[in-house]
């Protein structure tokens, strides 16, 4: 467009120059005619006037065209200025566009490189993902196999734990009864020895009685050793069951023998005061922990000869002066500490505790022999932050008996 405009302007300038040249030549001719004026004819004068009129008209037209051409040139200059300004704007915009194009090309190159890197990383990630999926499938298969084996093991373990719990309960109950029976045997045998001495019985019978006492004391020590051994966890559940069954059988045989001996001794000593009790704690399940000492009330009474034990208070009150034997068994199933305090009136006689890891029912058992006068009280206390576990299997027991009066 700019080139076309320049051509039009140049063409108009050439036309303007041509017209100016023609007008100058006509003025020269007129002046020459005036200098070389000769007498002419009337026809020549008429022709000259006609030429002069034509020349004047031509001049008038030329000046009109020149003015029009001048206006046109002015318009063309304005248009040329506007075109130049537009051209400068276009060149500026073109330069800016070229710079933006270079920046865009640079960014495109960077994006292409980043795209290539991302594609490489994507390929690597897809490969790793395939490997991970394969490994996950393998692990899931292994987990399924292990879970199956674990379920079978847990089922077997649950059954064995139940058998162990029952056997331990039976063993604890039997050993507690055995301790009571042995205490009664010791008492009765001592009384029997005194009676036999007072009745001037033979020395041979006394020696037999003393030998029996020694034998019973050895059995009592063996029973204590076996009871402590029950607190240690064995490596195999089946072996533990077998040992517990063996111990239970021996304990039951000893109880039967002790009961027979007690019956015989009781028949020989009809005048002795009879005091004995055997109780269990509760069926409530978890007992404790508490923030302070709590008296344990053994509400399940199985034996209470002489009515010296009160289940409503948990206290045993000595009916006569004498030597008494007391035994207790405590059990816990939760992780933490279990323990028992033994009090004679307000005097602390014993504190016995044990830690449980929470995997099985654990037990602690102990006994005391106290000299009491009539009216003395004995009771058990649960210490602060300690707990016990009880159910219908009677894991926690408290028992006692009068060994001999004084």
C-alpha positions in Angstrom: 0.0 0.0 0.0 2.9 2.4 0.8 4.5 1.8 -2.6 1.3 2.4 -4.5 0.8 5.7 -2.7 4.4 6.8 -3.5 3.8 6.0 -7.2 0.6 8.2 -7.2 2.5 11.1 -5.6 5.4 10.9 -8.1 2.9 10.8 -11.0 1.1 13.9 -9.8 4.4 15.7 -9.4 5.4 14.9 -13.0 2.0 16.2 -14.3 2.4 19.3 -12.2 5.9 19.9 -13.6 4.7 19.4 -17.2 1.9 21.9 -16.8 4.2 24.5 -15.4 6.6 24.1 -18.4 3.7 24.5 -20.9 2.6 27.7 -19.2 6.1 29.2 -19.3 6.5 28.5 -23.0 3.2 30.2 -23.8 4.2 33.3 -21.8 7.5 33.5 -23.8 5.8 33.3 -27.1 3.5 36.1 -26.1 6.4 38.3 -25.1 8.3 37.7 -28.3 5.2 38.6 -30.3 5.0 41.9 -28.5 8.6 42.8 -29.1 8.5 42.0 -32.8 5.2 43.7 -33.5 4.6 44.3 -37.2 1.6 45.6 -38.9 -0.7 42.8 -39.7 -4.0 42.3 -41.2 -7.3 42.4 -39.5 -7.6 38.6 -39.8 -4.3 38.1 -38.0 -5.5 40.4 -35.1 -8.7 38.4 -34.8 -6.7 35.2 -34.6 -4.3 36.6 -32.0 -7.2 37.7 -29.8 -8.7 34.3 -30.1 -5.4 32.7 -29.1 -5.0 35.2 -26.2 -8.5 34.4 -24.9 -7.7 30.7 -25.2 -4.4 31.2 -23.4 -6.1 33.1 -20.6 -8.7 30.4 -20.2 -5.9 27.8 -20.2 -4.0 29.7 -17.5 -7.1 30.0 -15.4 -7.7 26.2 -15.8 -4.0 25.4 -15.1 -4.0 27.5 -11.9 -7.2 25.8 -10.8 -5.7 22.4 -11.5 -2.5 23.5 -9.6 -4.6 24.5 -6.6 -6.5 21.3 -6.8 -3.2 19.4 -7.2 -1.7 21.3 -4.2 -4.7 20.3 -2.1 -4.3 16.8 -3.3 -0.6 16.9 -2.5 -1.5 18.1 1.0 -3.9 15.3 1.4 -1.4 12.9 0.1 1.2 14.2 2.6 -1.3 13.8 5.5 -2.0 10.3 4.3 1.7 9.7 3.8 2.3 10.8 7.4 -0.5 8.6 8.7 0.9 5.7 6.7 4.4 6.3 8.0 3.0 6.4 11.5 1.0 3.2 10.9 4.1 1.7 9.4 6.2 2.6 12.5 3.5 1.1 14.7 3.4 -2.0 12.5 7.2 -2.3 12.7 7.1 -1.9 16.5 4.4 -4.5 16.7 6.4 -6.7 14.3 9.5 -6.3 16.4 7.5 -7.1 19.6 5.9 -10.1 17.8 9.3 -11.3 16.7 10.6 -11.1 20.2 7.5 -12.9 21.5 8.0 -15.5 18.8 11.6 -16.0 19.8 10.5 -16.3 23.5 7.8 -18.7 22.4 10.2 -20.8 20.4 12.6 -20.9 23.4 9.7 -21.9 25.7 8.6 -24.5 23.2 12.1 -26.0 23.1 12.2 -26.0 26.9 8.7 -27.6 27.0 9.8 -30.2 24.4 12.9 -31.1 26.5 10.7 -31.3 29.7 8.2 -33.4 27.8 11.0 -35.7 26.7 12.2 -35.9 30.3 8.7 -36.6 31.6 8.2 -39.3 29.0 11.4 -40.9 30.1 10.5 -40.7 33.7 7.0 -41.9 32.9 8.4 -44.9 31.2 10.7 -45.6 34.1 7.7 -45.1 36.6 5.6 -47.5 34.5 8.3 -50.1 34.6 8.7 -49.7 38.4 4.9 -49.8 38.8 4.8 -53.1 36.9 7.6 -54.5 39.1 5.8 -53.2 42.2 2.5 -54.7 41.1 4.2 -58.0 40.6 5.8 -57.8 44.0 2.5 -56.8 45.6 0.9 -59.9 44.1 3.6 -62.1 45.5 3.4 -60.4 48.9 -0.4 -60.8 48.9 -0.1 -64.5 48.1 2.5 -64.9 50.9 0.3 -63.0 53.3 -2.7 -65.2 52.4 -0.7 -68.3 53.2 0.7 -66.8 56.4 -2.8 -65.7 57.5 -4.1 -69.2 56.9 -1.3 -70.7 59.0 -1.8 -67.9 61.6 -5.5 -68.6 61.9 -4.8 -72.3 62.4 -2.1 -71.6 65.0 -4.4 -69.2 66.8 -7.2 -71.7 66.9 -4.9 -74.3 68.3 -3.4 -71.9 70.8 -6.9 -70.8 72.0 -7.8 -74.4 72.6 -4.6 -75.1 74.5 -4.9 -71.8 76.5 -8.4 -72.9 77.6 -7.2 -76.3 78.7 -4.3 -74.7 80.5 -6.6 -72.2 82.3 -8.9 -75.0 83.4 -6.0 -77.2 84.5 -4.3 -74.3 86.4 -7.6 -73.5 88.1 -8.1 -77.1 89.1 -4.5 -77.3 90.2 -4.7 -74.1 92.3 -7.9 -75.2 93.9 -6.5 -78.7 94.6 -3.3 -77.3 96.0 -5.2 -74.8 98.2 -7.3 -77.6 99.5 -4.2 -79.7 99.9 -2.6 -77.0 102.0 -5.6 -76.8 104.2 -5.7 -80.5 104.5 -2.0 -80.7 105.4 -2.5 -77.9 108.0 -5.3 -79.9 109.5 -3.2 -83.0 109.4 -0.4 -81.3 111.1 -2.7 -80.0 113.8 -4.5 -83.3 114.2 -1.3 -85.3 114.3 0.3 -82.9 116.9 -2.9 -83.2 119.0 -2.8 -87.0 118.5 0.8 -87.1 119.7 -0.1 -85.1 122.7 -3.0 -87.3 123.5 -0.9 -90.4 122.9 1.8 -88.9 125.3 -0.8 -88.1 127.9 -2.3 -91.6 127.5 1.2 -93.2 127.7 1.0 -94.6 124.3 3.9 -96.5 122.9 7.1 -94.8 121.7 6.8 -96.7 118.5 3.5 -95.0 117.5 5.1 -91.6 118.4 8.0 -92.3 116.1 5.6 -93.3 113.4 3.7 -90.1 113.9 6.9 -88.0 113.8 8.1 -89.8 110.7 4.7 -89.1 109.1 5.0 -85.4 110.1 8.5 -85.3 108.4 7.1 -86.9 105.4 4.2 -84.5 105.2 6.5 -81.6 105.6 8.6 -82.8 102.7 5.5 -83.2 100.6 4.5 -79.7 101.6 7.9 -78.4 100.5 7.6 -80.3 97.2 4.1 -78.8 96.7 5.5 -75.3 97.3 8.2 -76.0 94.7 5.7 -77.2 92.2 3.4 -74.3 92.9 6.2 -71.8 92.2 7.1 -73.7 89.1 3.6 -73.1 87.7 4.4 -69.3 87.5 7.1 -69.9 84.9 5.9 -70.1 81.3 7.1 -73.2 79.5 8.2 -73.3 75.9 5.6 -75.7 74.7 1.8 -75.5 75.5 1.3 -79.3 75.1 4.2 -80.1 77.5 2.7 -77.7 80.0 -0.7 -79.4 79.7 0.9 -82.8 80.3 2.8 -81.5 83.4 -0.4 -79.9 84.8 -2.4 -83.0 84.3 0.3 -85.0 86.1 0.4 -82.6 88.9 -3.3 -82.5 89.2 -3.5 -86.3 89.4 -0.9 -86.4 92.1 -2.6 -83.5 94.0 -6.0 -85.3 93.8 -4.4 -88.5 95.2 -2.7 -86.6 98.0 -6.0 -84.8 98.8 -7.8 -88.2 99.0 -5.1 -89.6 101.2 -5.1 -86.4 103.4 -8.9 -86.6 103.7 -8.7 -90.2 104.8 -6.0 -89.3 107.3 -8.0 -86.3 108.6 -11.1 -88.4 109.1 -9.0 -90.9 111.1 -7.4 -88.2 113.2 -10.7 -86.4 113.8 -12.2 -89.6 115.1 -9.3 -89.9 117.5 -9.7 -86.2 118.7 -13.4 -85.5 119.1 -12.9 -82.7 121.7 -10.9 -80.3 119.4 -12.6 -77.0 118.4 -13.4 -77.2 114.6 -12.7 -73.9 112.7 -12.1 -73.9 108.9 -13.3 -71.9 105.9 -12.7 -71.8 102.1 -14.0 -69.0 99.9 -13.7 -67.5 96.4 -13.8 -63.8 95.4 -16.6 -63.1 92.9 -17.9 -63.7 89.4 -17.6 -60.0 88.4 -14.5 -60.4 86.1 -12.0 -57.6 86.4 -11.4 -56.3 90.0 -9.5 -53.0 90.2 -7.3 -51.1 89.9 -8.3 -48.6 92.5 -6.6 -45.4 93.9 -6.6 -46.6 97.5 -6.5 -49.8 99.6 -9.7 -51.9 99.1 -10.7 -54.8 101.4 -11.4 -57.9 99.4 -14.7 -59.5 100.2 -14.7 -63.1 99.3 -18.5 -63.6 98.8 -18.5 -67.2 97.5 -18.4 -69.3 100.6 -17.8 -73.0 100.1 -16.8 -74.0 103.6 -17.3 -72.1 106.8 -17.1 -74.5 109.8 -17.5 -72.5 113.0 -18.8 -69.5 111.0 -15.7 -67.5 111.8 -15.5 -65.9 108.3 -18.0 -63.1 107.3 -18.6 -62.8 103.6 -20.2 -59.4 104.0 -17.1 -57.8 105.5 -14.3 -60.1 104.2 -13.0 -60.5 107.8 -12.1 -63.8 109.6 -12.6 -63.5 113.4 -10.7 -66.0 115.6 -13.3 -67.7 117.9 -10.6 -69.1 120.3 -7.0 -68.6 121.1 -4.8 -70.7 119.0 -2.5 -71.1 116.0 -4.2 -70.6 112.6 -3.1 -71.3 109.1 -4.3 -69.0 106.2 -3.8 -69.5 102.4 -4.6 -67.2 99.5 -4.4 -67.5 95.7 -4.6 -64.4 93.4 -5.0 -64.4 89.6 -4.8 -61.8 86.9 -5.4 -61.8 83.1 -4.5 -58.2 82.2 -1.1 -56.7 81.7 0.2 -55.0 84.9 0.6 -55.8 88.6 -1.5 -58.0 90.8 -1.0 -58.3 94.5 -2.5 -58.9 98.0 -1.9 -57.5 101.4 -2.5 -59.6 104.5 -3.6 -57.8 107.7 -4.0 -59.0 111.3 -6.2 -56.4 112.8 -4.5 -53.2 111.6 -1.0 -54.8 111.4 0.3 -55.5 107.9 1.6 -59.1 107.9 2.5 -59.7 104.3 2.7 -57.9 100.9 2.9 -60.2 97.9 2.8 -59.0 94.2 3.6 -60.2 90.7 3.7 -58.7 87.2 1.7 -60.2 84.4 2.5 -59.7 80.7 -1.2 -60.1 79.7 -0.9 -63.2 77.5 -2.2 -65.8 80.0 -4.0 -66.0 83.3 -1.2 -65.8 85.9 -1.3 -66.8 89.6 0.4 -66.1 92.9 -0.1 -68.2 96.0 1.2 -67.9 99.6 0.3 -68.8 103.1 0.9 -67.6 106.7 0.6 -69.2 110.1 -0.5 -66.8 112.9 -1.0 -67.0 116.6 -4.4 -65.3 117.4 -6.4 -64.7 120.5 -10.2 -64.7 120.5 -11.5 -61.7 118.6 -8.4 -61.1 116.4 -9.3 -60.4 112.8 -7.5 -61.3 109.6 -8.5 -59.9 106.2 -7.0 -59.4 102.7 -6.6 -56.0 100.9 -6.0 -55.1 97.2 -3.3 -52.5 97.0 -3.7 -49.3 95.0 -3.0 -49.6 91.2 -3.2 -53.4 91.4 -5.9 -55.6 89.8 -7.3 -59.1 89.9 -9.3 -61.2 87.5 -12.2 -63.5 88.6 -14.8 -65.5 86.9 -16.9 -68.6 87.6 -13.7 -70.7 87.7 -12.8 -69.3 91.2 -9.2 -68.1 90.4 -9.0 -66.0 93.6 -9.5 -67.9 96.9 -9.0 -67.3 100.6 -9.0 -70.1 103.1 -7.9 -70.9 106.7 -8.2 -73.3 109.6 -7.4 -73.6 113.3 -4.3 -75.8 113.6 -4.5 -76.2 117.4 -5.8 -74.2 120.3 -3.6 -72.7 123.0 
